[in-house]
Amino acid sequence: MKRFKSFVMAMLGVLIASPAFAETGMGGDSSGLIALAAGLGLGMAALGTALGQGRATAAAMESIGRNPNSADKIQTPLIIGLALMEALTLYALVIAFFLQGKIPGVH
């Protein structure tokens, strides 16, 4: 667990340091960084959504397994929750498209 925390802290440091270097001007264009941000952002959103949907579905199925009479009361909130999680991923996709539009030479 300690290794994971140190890895996460190192990745956060890299991600936080990149805008600081961009402000001072590294001498190159930032189109590669924009493309990288779009891809990483969409990937993290998809991963988070997949994990959240898996946990929500597992919890709902376990609840229905323990009390089958509550299936109709659990199904509707589950579907609404899954739809809201999926909407967050779609927002990330829209942001990735906007970022792609900021890359010079890509239309």
URTAPE-V162333 format. One record per helix or strand of 2 or more residues. SS is the DSSP state (2 for helix, 1 for strand). FROM is the first residue (numbers start at 1). LEN is the number of residues. If there is no record, write none. Layout:
BEGIN
SS_FROM_LEN / SS_FROM_LEN
END
This chain:
BEGIN
2_2_23 / 2_31_36 / 2_68_34
END
